[in-house]
Amino acid sequence: MANSEIPAAALRAWWAHRQWLDGTHQDASAAEVLAATGWARSVGGAAPYLGLFARAGLGREAVDAAVAALQVHELPSARGCTYVLPAADFALGLAVGAAAPEGELAAAVKHLGVSRDEIEKLCLRIGQLLDGSVPLPPAAIREAAGGAVRGLGEAGKKRGLTTTLPLALGLMQARGRIRRVPVNGRLDQQRYGYVSWDQTVKGSAAELAQRYFSWAAPASLKNFRWFSGFPAATAKQAVATLGLIPLPGTDLLISPELADELTAFTVPATPSYALLAGIDGLHLLHRDLSRLVDEADADRPAPGAEAGRSFGSEADPQTHIVVDRGRIIGFWEYDTEQREIVHQLFVPADTQLRDTIARTEAFVRDQLGDARGFSLDSPKSRAPKIAALRAASGRDLPESSDDG
């Protein structure tokens, strides 16, 4: 991705700067962070909390309060995947994610003997059951809906649908008629109830493209296609409305205004460390891991991965990551038994890096209790990675003598 005019280190530092990972936005709210740096991918893990803590020092209570106040919310959005969005983007997020539940319904009609009329009637019944204050979990909705919910037998189980209820809930979420509320108010645990909602669903591919290139530029059309899930023609047409210009020598696009800022940008002389989830937007907005990895680090073994698999060959990090000015400089995981962060660093640890690790460790230990990568991550499943990190940490570079 680098070219003769803009070195790789400068691009990495620029992306980190645009992602607010330079320590200059410590008074920002959760909504402000997400509006400026992009929607935070949520899969029942700690990624949204870690990202907001790294960018603005936000604790869990502050984030949970923003969720409770609907300043931010977890919604099905781009590609039908769940993200935490700021309120200003609720309508757009739902609009660009609407195709996913429609596709699931079409597949159920084709393969499971479901009719659209049946699901629409179930949607009406669910609407009668819910109000806007008391969340009902899926089991309670299923019981109250009675015969309106139908089992889909073995054929449904093979396709991951035991009843018709998820089809209706998915459609109603995408239409802004209901929203899913975490039972304990937390984003990193997957126990939910549903309440009624009256959220407008409105937005275009061009609007998403505008948001995306404000968060991620310079980025390629391919990067945007991955993030959005749009067909090639739709993505190309959306990007064409923005007046972007190519970064010389690359397939990356950027607005003229940001191009001027990038040209004037200089890599900070001092480190700016952060401990992030492997699915943080710094990586996931582009999903091009190589751009964040130094060539010297690409052949490192991926912790806990199959023998012979190197870090540079992965599509996504297999652990949480330590970064400095956009470069991935280490791996980390949280050990719940020892209540500590276990890490492997690619660079000597100076005082600032040690302090960043200690601060994040205290945040995870005291406020989160764990730093799961995703909903099915557990201390037991994570154990091989933690063991690999402990073994590798003994071969780390010596600690830096630099105390500043």
C-alpha positions in Angstrom: 0.0 0.0 0.0 2.9 2.3 0.5 4.3 4.4 -2.4 7.3 6.5 -3.0 5.5 9.6 -1.8 3.9 8.3 1.4 5.8 5.7 3.4 3.9 2.8 5.1 4.7 4.2 8.5 3.1 7.6 7.6 0.0 5.9 6.3 -0.3 3.8 9.5 0.1 6.8 11.7 -2.4 8.8 9.6 -5.0 6.0 10.0 -4.4 5.9 13.7 -4.7 9.7 13.9 -8.0 9.5 12.1 -9.1 6.7 14.4 -8.5 9.0 17.4 -5.8 6.7 18.7 -3.3 9.5 19.3 -4.6 10.4 22.8 -6.1 13.8 21.9 -9.8 13.1 22.5 -10.0 12.1 26.1 -13.1 14.2 26.8 -15.2 12.8 23.9 -18.5 11.0 24.4 -19.2 7.5 23.1 -21.5 9.0 20.4 -18.8 11.5 19.3 -16.1 8.8 19.1 -18.3 6.5 17.0 -19.5 9.3 14.7 -15.9 10.4 14.0 -14.1 7.0 13.8 -16.8 4.6 12.7 -19.2 2.1 14.0 -17.8 -0.4 16.5 -18.2 -4.1 15.5 -20.0 -6.0 18.3 -20.1 -9.8 18.5 -20.8 -10.2 22.2 -17.3 -9.4 23.2 -15.4 -6.5 24.7 -14.4 -4.8 21.5 -16.7 -1.7 21.8 -15.6 -1.1 25.4 -11.9 -1.5 24.6 -12.1 0.8 21.6 -13.9 3.5 23.5 -11.5 3.2 26.4 -8.5 3.5 24.1 -9.8 6.5 22.2 -11.5 8.5 24.9 -10.8 6.9 28.2 -14.4 6.0 28.6 -15.2 3.5 31.4 -17.9 0.8 31.2 -20.4 2.8 33.3 -20.2 5.8 30.9 -20.7 3.6 27.9 -23.5 1.6 29.5 -25.2 5.0 30.4 -24.9 6.1 26.8 -26.6 2.8 25.7 -29.3 3.2 28.3 -30.0 6.8 27.1 -30.0 5.7 23.4 -27.1 8.0 22.6 -25.5 4.8 21.1 -27.0 1.5 20.4 -26.2 -2.0 19.0 -28.0 -2.5 15.8 -27.9 -4.8 12.8 -26.2 -2.7 10.1 -23.7 -3.1 7.4 -23.8 -6.6 5.9 -26.5 -7.4 8.4 -23.8 -7.5 11.1 -24.2 -5.9 14.5 -22.4 -2.7 15.3 -22.6 -0.1 18.0 -23.8 3.1 16.3 -24.3 6.7 17.4 -27.9 7.9 17.4 -27.3 10.1 14.4 -26.6 7.0 12.4 -29.5 4.7 13.6 -31.6 5.3 10.5 -28.7 4.8 8.1 -27.4 1.7 9.8 -30.8 0.0 9.7 -31.3 1.0 6.1 -28.0 -0.5 4.9 -28.6 -3.7 6.9 -32.2 -4.3 5.7 -31.3 -6.7 3.0 -30.0 -9.4 5.4 -33.2 -10.3 7.2 -35.1 -10.1 3.8 -32.6 -12.6 2.4 -33.0 -14.9 5.4 -36.8 -14.8 5.0 -36.5 -15.5 1.3 -34.3 -18.6 2.1 -36.8 -19.8 4.6 -39.6 -19.4 2.1 -37.6 -21.4 -0.4 -36.3 -24.2 1.8 -38.4 -24.4 4.9 -42.0 -24.0 3.7 -42.4 -20.6 5.4 -44.7 -18.0 3.9 -44.2 -14.3 4.0 -47.8 -13.8 5.1 -47.1 -16.1 8.1 -44.1 -14.1 9.2 -45.9 -10.7 8.7 -48.8 -11.9 10.9 -46.2 -13.0 13.5 -44.7 -9.5 13.3 -48.1 -8.0 14.1 -48.5 -10.3 17.0 -45.1 -9.4 18.4 -46.0 -5.7 18.1 -49.1 -6.3 20.2 -47.0 -8.0 22.9 -44.2 -5.5 23.3 -44.2 -2.0 24.9 -41.3 0.5 25.1 -40.4 0.0 28.7 -40.3 -3.7 29.8 -38.0 -5.9 27.7 -39.3 -9.4 26.9 -36.8 -12.1 26.2 -37.3 -14.4 23.2 -38.6 -17.3 25.4 -41.3 -15.0 26.8 -42.3 -13.7 23.4 -42.5 -17.2 22.1 -44.7 -18.4 24.9 -47.0 -15.3 24.8 -47.3 -15.5 21.0 -48.5 -19.1 21.2 -49.5 -20.7 17.9 -48.2 -17.7 16.0 -44.7 -19.1 16.4 -44.1 -22.4 14.5 -41.3 -24.9 14.9 -39.3 -25.6 11.8 -38.2 -29.2 12.6 -35.0 -30.9 11.6 -34.8 -28.9 8.3 -34.8 -25.7 10.3 -32.2 -26.9 12.8 -29.8 -27.7 9.9 -30.2 -24.1 8.8 -29.9 -22.6 12.3 -33.6 -21.8 12.7 -35.6 -23.9 15.1 -38.7 -21.6 14.9 -40.1 -18.8 12.9 -39.6 -16.3 15.7 -36.0 -15.2 14.7 -37.3 -14.4 11.2 -39.9 -12.0 12.5 -37.6 -10.4 15.1 -35.0 -9.8 12.4 -37.5 -8.1 10.1 -38.9 -5.9 12.9 -35.4 -4.8 14.0 -34.5 -3.9 10.5 -37.7 -1.9 10.2 -37.1 0.0 13.4 -40.2 -1.4 15.0 -38.4 -3.1 17.9 -35.0 -2.9 19.4 -32.9 -5.5 21.3 -31.9 -4.4 24.8 -29.1 -6.1 26.8 -30.7 -7.6 29.9 -27.9 -6.3 32.2 -27.2 -3.2 30.2 -23.8 -4.5 29.0 -22.6 -4.9 25.4 -20.3 -7.8 26.1 -22.9 -10.3 27.2 -25.5 -11.8 24.9 -28.7 -11.9 27.0 -31.4 -9.7 25.5 -34.9 -8.6 25.7 -37.0 -6.7 23.1 -39.0 -3.5 23.4 -41.1 -1.7 20.9 -39.5 1.2 19.0 -40.4 3.9 16.5 -37.2 4.5 14.6 -37.1 5.9 11.1 -35.2 3.7 8.6 -33.7 5.9 5.9 -30.4 6.2 4.1 -28.6 5.4 0.8 -25.5 3.7 -0.3 -24.0 7.1 -1.1 -24.5 8.2 2.5 -22.7 5.1 3.8 -19.9 5.7 1.4 -19.5 9.3 2.6 -19.4 8.1 6.2 -17.0 5.3 5.4 -14.4 7.4 3.6 -14.5 10.0 6.4 -13.6 7.3 8.8 -11.3 5.1 6.8 -9.7 7.1 3.9 -7.5 6.5 2.2 -9.3 3.3 1.3 -10.0 1.3 -1.8 -13.2 0.5 -3.5 -12.5 -3.1 -2.5 -12.2 -2.1 1.1 -15.6 -0.3 1.0 -17.3 -3.2 -0.8 -16.2 -5.5 2.1 -17.4 -3.1 4.8 -20.7 -2.4 3.1 -21.5 -5.8 1.6 -22.8 -3.9 -1.5 -22.7 -5.5 -4.9 -19.8 -4.1 -7.1 -22.1 -1.9 -9.2 -23.8 -0.4 -6.2 -20.5 0.3 -4.4 -18.9 1.8 -7.4 -21.9 4.1 -8.1 -22.0 5.2 -4.4 -18.3 6.1 -4.4 -18.5 7.9 -7.7 -20.7 10.6 -6.1 -18.1 11.6 -3.6 -15.5 13.3 -5.8 -12.6 11.2 -4.3 -9.1 11.2 -5.8 -6.6 8.4 -6.0 -3.6 8.3 -3.8 -0.6 8.2 -6.2 0.7 4.7 -6.9 -2.1 2.9 -5.1 -5.7 1.9 -5.5 -6.6 4.0 -2.4 -9.1 6.9 -2.6 -9.4 10.0 -0.5 -11.3 13.3 -0.6 -9.3 16.3 -1.8 -9.6 18.0 1.6 -8.3 15.0 3.5 -5.6 14.5 0.8 -4.3 18.0 1.7 -4.3 17.1 5.4 -2.5 13.8 4.7 0.2 15.6 2.7 0.8 18.0 5.6 0.7 15.2 8.2 3.9 14.1 9.9 4.4 10.9 11.9 4.5 11.8 15.6 7.9 11.5 17.1 6.7 9.9 20.3 4.8 6.6 20.6 1.1 6.5 21.1 0.2 3.0 22.4 -3.2 1.4 22.6 -4.5 -2.1 23.4 -7.4 -2.9 21.1 -9.6 -5.9 20.2 -8.6 -7.8 17.1 -11.8 -6.6 15.4 -11.3 -2.9 16.2 -12.1 -0.5 13.4 -8.4 0.3 12.9 -8.2 -3.1 11.3 -11.7 -4.0 10.4 -12.7 -0.9 8.4 -10.3 -2.1 5.7 -9.8 -5.7 6.7 -6.4 -5.6 5.1 -4.1 -6.8 7.9 -0.9 -6.4 6.0 -1.1 -2.6 6.0 -0.7 -2.6 9.8 2.1 -5.1 10.0 5.8 -4.5 9.6 7.5 -6.8 7.1 9.8 -8.0 9.9 6.7 -9.1 12.0 4.8 -10.9 9.2 6.4 -14.3 9.7 5.7 -14.4 13.5 3.6 -17.4 14.5 0.0 -16.5 15.2 -0.6 -17.4 18.9 -2.6 -20.6 19.4 -3.1 -21.0 15.6 -2.3 -24.2 13.6 1.4 -24.9 13.3 3.0 -23.1 10.3 0.4 -20.3 10.2 2.1 -16.9 10.4 0.6 -13.6 11.6 1.0 -12.0 8.2 -1.0 -14.8 6.5 -4.1 -14.2 8.6 -7.2 -12.3 7.4 -7.8 -11.1 10.9 -5.8 -11.0 14.1 -6.3 -14.2 16.1 -5.8 -12.3 19.4 -6.3 -8.8 20.7 -3.6 -6.4 19.4 -1.1 -3.8 20.8 -0.6 -0.8 18.4 1.7 2.2 18.2 0.9 4.9 15.6 -1.0 2.4 13.5 1.5 -0.4 13.6 0.6 -3.7 15.3 3.5 -4.2 17.8 2.2 -7.1 19.9 -0.6 -9.5 20.8 -2.5 -9.7 24.1 -5.2 -11.7 25.9 -6.7 -11.5 29.4 -6.1 -14.3 31.8 -9.2 -14.5 34.1 -7.5 -16.8 36.6 -4.4 -14.6 37.2 -6.5 -11.5 36.5 -3.8 -10.1 34.3 -3.0 -9.2 30.7 -0.7 -11.7 29.0 1.2 -10.2 26.1 3.9 -10.7 23.5 5.6 -7.6 22.2 7.5 -7.0 19.1 9.4 -3.9 20.5 11.1 -3.1 23.8 8.7 -2.0 26.4 9.3 1.6 27.6 7.6 3.2 30.6 4.8 4.5 28.5 4.0 1.1 27.0 4.1 -0.5 30.4 1.8 2.1 31.8 -0.7 1.6 28.9 -0.8 -2.1 29.5 -1.2 -1.6 33.2 -4.1 0.9 32.7 -5.9 -1.4 30.3 -5.3 -4.4 32.6 -7.0 -2.4 35.5 -9.9 -1.4 33.2 -10.5 -5.0 32.2 -10.1 -6.5 35.7 -12.1 -3.9 37.6 -14.8 -2.9 35.1 -15.2 -5.7 32.6 -14.1 -8.8 34.4 -12.9 -10.3 31.1 -12.0 -9.2 27.6 -13.8 -11.7 25.4 -13.1 -11.5 21.7 -16.6 -12.7 20.8 -19.6 -14.3 22.3 -18.3 -17.9 22.3 -14.9 -16.9 23.6 -14.2 -18.2 27.1 -11.2 -18.6 29.4 -11.2 -22.3 28.5 -11.2 -21.8 24.7 -8.6 -19.0 25.1 -6.2 -21.1 27.1 -4.0 -22.3 24.2 -3.5 -18.7 23.0 -2.6 -17.6 26.5 -0.2 -20.4 26.9 1.4 -19.5 23.5 1.7 -15.9 24.6 3.3 -16.8 27.9 5.8 -19.0 26.1 6.6 -16.3 23.5 6.8 -13.5 26.1 10.0 -15.2 27.4 11.6 -14.5 24.1 10.4 -10.8 23.9 12.9 -8.1 23.3 14.5 -6.7 26.5 12.7 -3.8 28.1 13.7 -0.4 26.9 16.0 1.7 29.0 14.0 4.7 27.9 12.0 6.0 30.8 10.1 8.5 28.9 
